[in-house]
Amino acid sequence: MIDSLMNWICRKLIDSKCKQMGLIKQTADTVDGRTVFFKGGQGPDMVLLHGFGANKENWLALAPRLMRHYTVWVPDLIGFGESDRPANARFHIAAQAERVVRWLDCLGVKSFHVMGNSMGGYMAGALAANFPNRVLSACLLNPAGVNGAEHTAIGQAFAESGKIILAPTTFKEYEHIIDLCFNGKAPPMPGFMRKYFGRMSIQNKALLDRVFMEFVIPDTNVSLNDMVASTPVPLMVVWGDSDLLVHSSGLALLKQAQPAIHDLMLENTGHCPMVDRASQVYKAHLAFMPAS
């Protein structure tokens, strides 16, 4: 009862703060379930896709900057955040990308720019490869799915033991994961928000385990290398050189697969540059895709 009340209060405070930033929360129902999302700004459409275990709030540092030039659509992907968790949903990367397209069809969004982080970056690559007639440009931030990249210590532990440390069972584990996303030291966050998101992540552990296994299995997922090599869509890849989750060697491999990629390596930056390097990501994207 207390947790439910605290979750309700936290959610109201978060939504109020987002509304002050110009991000209005909305919902849309498709055959895949209910998607909860933020919409804000004006101009060409841009979709922002969060990573594994994350949520739409991961974009709150960058979205207001992008809203100067774009109408941003920021969903909680199916299975995450406030969106539905259908028991029959599949989570290999192509299936997730197809769900995003069905959601955009429901909203009447035909052509769009896309930016994604981690798993969301992998999805952005899948959208560019599989829907090049819809995607105007794709920006991949520390994307998953690169074949041949070096293992981080976290990746090596998974390869050797199958342990999925990114799906926490306790709040202490959740805090450790957040620190890993930022090279050992997460940026400040109000305590009530961290506890709220921690509770949500812990409650979602069983699904997180399944999602992780589905989108990392090579047998059912085309590598991001192959995706970027085959798409005509303009691409930018940004990576933090101190990423503890997905090794930054992936950037050179993607550049090798598609030399036309606009690439940027950010110094002293971890897995989520849209959070702690929002200004740099914004400026880099503006140089890549100048606002009309």
C-alpha positions as CSV (number, residue, x, y, z in Angstrom):
1,M,0.0,0.0,0.0
2,I,2.8,2.4,1.0
3,D,4.8,1.6,-2.2
4,S,1.7,2.1,-4.4
5,L,1.0,5.5,-2.8
6,M,4.6,6.6,-3.2
7,N,4.6,5.4,-6.8
8,W,1.5,7.5,-7.5
9,I,3.0,10.6,-5.9
10,C,6.3,10.1,-7.7
11,R,4.6,9.7,-11.0
12,K,2.5,12.8,-10.5
13,L,5.6,14.9,-9.6
14,I,7.6,13.5,-12.7
15,D,4.7,14.2,-15.1
16,S,4.3,17.7,-13.7
17,K,7.9,18.5,-14.1
18,C,7.9,17.1,-17.7
19,K,4.8,19.2,-18.5
20,Q,6.7,22.3,-17.4
21,M,9.4,21.3,-19.9
22,G,6.8,21.1,-22.7
23,L,6.6,17.3,-22.7
24,I,3.0,16.2,-22.5
25,K,2.2,12.5,-21.6
26,Q,-0.1,10.7,-23.9
27,T,-1.2,7.1,-24.6
28,A,-1.9,5.1,-27.8
29,D,-3.4,1.7,-28.1
30,T,-2.3,-0.7,-30.9
31,V,-2.5,-4.5,-31.4
32,D,0.6,-4.6,-29.3
33,G,-0.9,-3.0,-26.3
34,R,-0.9,0.5,-24.7
35,T,2.1,2.6,-25.3
36,V,2.7,5.6,-22.9
37,F,4.8,8.4,-24.4
38,F,5.8,12.0,-24.2
39,K,5.3,14.5,-27.0
40,G,6.7,18.0,-27.3
41,G,8.2,20.6,-29.5
42,Q,7.5,21.4,-33.1
43,G,9.0,20.7,-36.5
44,P,9.9,17.4,-38.2
45,D,9.1,14.3,-36.2
46,M,11.9,12.7,-34.2
47,V,11.5,9.5,-32.2
48,L,13.7,8.9,-29.1
49,L,14.2,5.2,-28.1
50,H,15.5,4.2,-24.7
51,G,17.7,1.2,-23.9
52,F,17.2,-2.1,-22.1
53,G,15.8,-1.7,-18.6
54,A,15.3,2.0,-19.1
55,N,12.4,4.4,-19.8
56,K,11.2,7.5,-21.6
57,E,12.6,9.7,-18.7
58,N,16.1,8.9,-19.8
59,W,15.7,11.6,-22.5
60,L,14.7,14.5,-20.2
61,A,18.1,16.2,-20.5
62,L,18.3,16.0,-24.3
63,A,14.7,16.2,-25.4
64,P,14.1,19.9,-24.5
65,R,17.1,20.8,-26.7
66,L,15.8,18.8,-29.6
67,M,12.4,20.3,-29.2
68,R,13.8,23.6,-30.5
69,H,13.8,22.0,-34.0
70,Y,11.7,18.8,-33.8
71,T,8.5,17.4,-32.7
72,V,9.8,14.7,-30.3
73,W,8.0,11.4,-29.6
74,V,9.4,9.6,-26.6
75,P,7.9,6.3,-25.8
76,D,8.2,3.8,-23.0
77,L,8.7,0.8,-25.3
78,I,6.3,-2.1,-24.8
79,G,7.6,-4.1,-21.8
80,F,9.1,-1.1,-20.1
81,G,8.1,1.9,-18.0
82,E,4.4,2.7,-18.0
83,S,3.6,0.8,-21.2
84,D,2.0,-2.6,-21.4
85,R,3.8,-5.9,-20.8
86,P,1.9,-8.4,-23.1
87,A,2.7,-12.0,-22.2
88,N,3.0,-12.9,-25.9
89,A,5.3,-10.1,-27.0
90,R,8.5,-10.9,-28.7
91,F,11.7,-8.8,-28.1
92,H,14.2,-9.7,-30.8
93,I,15.3,-6.4,-32.4
94,A,13.3,-6.6,-35.6
95,A,10.0,-7.3,-33.7
96,Q,10.6,-4.3,-31.4
97,A,11.3,-2.1,-34.4
98,E,8.1,-3.2,-36.1
99,R,6.1,-2.4,-32.9
100,V,7.5,1.1,-33.0
101,V,6.3,1.5,-36.6
102,R,2.8,0.3,-35.7
103,W,2.7,2.8,-32.9
104,L,3.8,5.6,-35.2
105,D,1.2,4.5,-37.8
106,C,-1.4,4.8,-35.0
107,L,-0.2,8.4,-34.4
108,G,-0.1,9.3,-38.1
109,V,3.6,9.8,-38.1
110,K,4.8,8.8,-41.6
111,S,8.5,9.9,-41.9
112,F,10.7,10.6,-39.0
113,H,14.2,11.0,-37.6
114,V,15.2,8.5,-34.9
115,M,17.7,8.5,-32.1
116,G,18.3,5.6,-29.8
117,N,20.6,4.5,-26.9
118,S,21.9,1.0,-26.3
119,M,19.1,-1.4,-27.2
120,G,17.3,1.6,-28.6
121,G,20.3,2.4,-30.7
122,Y,20.2,-1.2,-32.1
123,M,16.5,-0.6,-32.8
124,A,17.2,2.7,-34.6
125,G,19.6,0.8,-36.8
126,A,16.9,-1.8,-37.5
127,L,14.4,0.9,-38.4
128,A,16.9,2.5,-40.8
129,A,17.7,-0.9,-42.4
130,N,14.1,-2.2,-42.6
131,F,12.1,1.0,-43.1
132,P,14.4,3.3,-45.2
133,N,11.4,4.8,-46.8
134,R,10.2,6.1,-43.5
135,V,13.4,7.0,-41.6
136,L,15.0,10.4,-42.5
137,S,18.1,9.9,-40.4
138,A,19.2,7.7,-37.5
139,C,21.5,8.6,-34.6
140,L,22.8,5.7,-32.5
141,L,24.2,6.4,-29.0
142,N,26.4,3.6,-27.6
143,P,24.3,1.0,-29.5
144,A,24.0,-2.7,-28.7
145,G,24.2,-5.3,-31.4
146,V,27.7,-4.8,-32.9
147,N,29.3,-8.1,-34.0
148,G,33.0,-8.4,-33.2
149,A,33.3,-5.7,-30.5
150,E,35.4,-6.4,-27.5
151,H,33.8,-7.5,-24.3
152,T,33.5,-5.2,-21.4
153,A,33.9,-6.9,-18.0
154,I,30.1,-7.0,-17.8
155,G,29.8,-8.6,-21.2
156,Q,32.5,-11.1,-20.4
157,A,30.7,-12.1,-17.2
158,F,27.6,-12.7,-19.2
159,A,29.4,-14.7,-21.9
160,E,31.0,-16.9,-19.3
161,S,28.2,-17.5,-16.8
162,G,25.0,-16.2,-18.4
163,K,24.4,-13.9,-15.5
164,I,22.2,-10.9,-16.4
165,I,23.3,-8.3,-13.9
166,L,21.3,-5.5,-15.7
167,A,18.0,-6.9,-14.3
168,P,18.2,-6.2,-10.5
169,T,16.6,-8.1,-7.7
170,T,17.4,-5.5,-5.0
171,F,17.6,-1.7,-4.7
172,K,21.4,-2.0,-4.0
173,E,21.8,-3.9,-7.3
174,Y,19.7,-1.3,-9.1
175,E,22.0,1.5,-7.8
176,H,25.0,-0.4,-8.9
177,I,23.6,-0.8,-12.4
178,I,22.9,3.0,-12.6
179,D,26.5,3.7,-11.6
180,L,27.8,1.3,-14.3
181,C,25.8,3.3,-16.9
182,F,27.8,6.4,-16.0
183,N,31.3,5.1,-15.6
184,G,31.0,4.4,-11.9
185,K,29.3,7.6,-10.8
186,A,25.7,8.4,-11.7
187,P,24.6,12.1,-12.0
188,P,22.5,13.5,-9.2
189,M,18.9,12.4,-9.1
190,P,16.2,13.2,-6.5
191,G,16.0,10.3,-4.1
192,F,12.3,9.8,-4.6
193,M,12.8,9.4,-8.4
194,R,15.6,6.9,-8.0
195,K,13.5,4.8,-5.6
196,Y,10.5,4.9,-7.9
197,F,12.5,3.8,-10.9
198,G,14.3,1.2,-8.8
199,R,11.0,-0.3,-7.6
200,M,9.7,-0.5,-11.2
201,S,12.9,-2.2,-12.4
202,I,12.9,-4.8,-9.6
203,Q,9.2,-5.6,-10.2
204,N,9.9,-6.1,-13.9
205,K,12.9,-8.5,-13.4
206,A,11.3,-11.6,-14.9
207,L,10.4,-9.8,-18.1
208,L,13.8,-8.0,-18.2
209,D,15.6,-11.4,-18.2
210,R,13.5,-12.6,-21.1
211,V,13.9,-9.4,-23.1
212,F,17.6,-9.5,-22.7
213,M,18.0,-13.0,-23.9
214,E,15.8,-12.4,-27.0
215,F,17.6,-9.3,-28.3
216,V,21.2,-10.5,-27.7
217,I,20.9,-13.9,-29.4
218,P,22.8,-13.7,-32.7
219,D,20.6,-16.6,-34.2
220,T,17.5,-14.4,-34.2
221,N,19.0,-10.9,-34.6
222,V,20.8,-9.4,-37.6
223,S,24.0,-7.7,-36.4
224,L,24.1,-3.9,-36.3
225,N,27.1,-4.1,-38.6
226,D,25.0,-5.6,-41.4
227,M,22.2,-3.2,-40.8
228,V,24.2,-0.1,-41.2
229,A,26.1,-1.5,-44.2
230,S,22.9,-2.0,-46.1
231,T,20.8,1.1,-45.4
232,P,20.8,4.3,-47.5
233,V,19.6,6.3,-44.5
234,P,22.0,9.0,-43.2
235,L,23.6,7.7,-40.0
236,M,25.5,9.1,-37.0
237,V,27.0,7.0,-34.2
238,V,28.1,8.5,-30.9
239,W,29.9,6.5,-28.2
240,G,31.3,7.2,-24.8
241,D,34.9,6.1,-24.6
242,S,34.4,4.9,-21.0
243,D,31.3,2.7,-21.6
244,L,31.3,-0.1,-19.0
245,L,28.4,-2.0,-20.6
246,V,28.9,-2.0,-24.4
247,H,32.5,-1.7,-25.5
248,S,33.4,1.5,-27.5
249,S,35.4,-0.6,-30.0
250,G,32.0,-1.0,-31.7
251,L,32.3,2.5,-33.1
252,A,35.2,1.6,-35.4
253,L,33.5,-1.6,-36.5
254,L,30.4,0.3,-37.6
255,K,32.5,2.8,-39.4
256,Q,34.2,0.0,-41.2
257,A,30.9,-1.5,-42.2
258,Q,29.6,2.0,-43.4
259,P,32.4,4.5,-44.0
260,A,29.8,7.3,-44.5
261,I,28.8,7.2,-40.9
262,H,29.2,10.5,-39.0
263,D,31.1,9.3,-35.9
264,L,31.9,10.9,-32.6
265,M,33.8,9.5,-29.6
266,L,33.1,11.4,-26.4
267,E,35.9,11.5,-23.8
268,N,35.3,10.4,-20.2
269,T,31.7,9.4,-21.1
270,G,29.8,6.3,-20.2
271,H,26.9,4.4,-21.6
272,C,24.2,7.1,-21.6
273,P,25.6,10.3,-23.2
274,M,22.1,11.8,-23.8
275,V,22.0,12.2,-20.0
276,D,25.4,13.4,-18.9
277,R,26.6,14.8,-22.3
278,A,23.3,16.2,-23.5
279,S,24.7,19.5,-24.8
280,Q,27.5,17.7,-26.8
281,V,25.1,15.2,-28.3
282,Y,22.7,18.0,-29.3
283,K,25.4,20.0,-30.9
284,A,26.8,17.0,-32.7
285,H,23.4,16.0,-34.0
286,L,22.8,19.6,-35.2
287,A,26.0,19.5,-37.2
288,F,25.0,16.1,-38.6
289,M,21.4,17.0,-39.4
290,P,21.1,20.8,-39.6
291,A,17.7,22.1,-38.5
292,S,15.6,23.4,-41.4
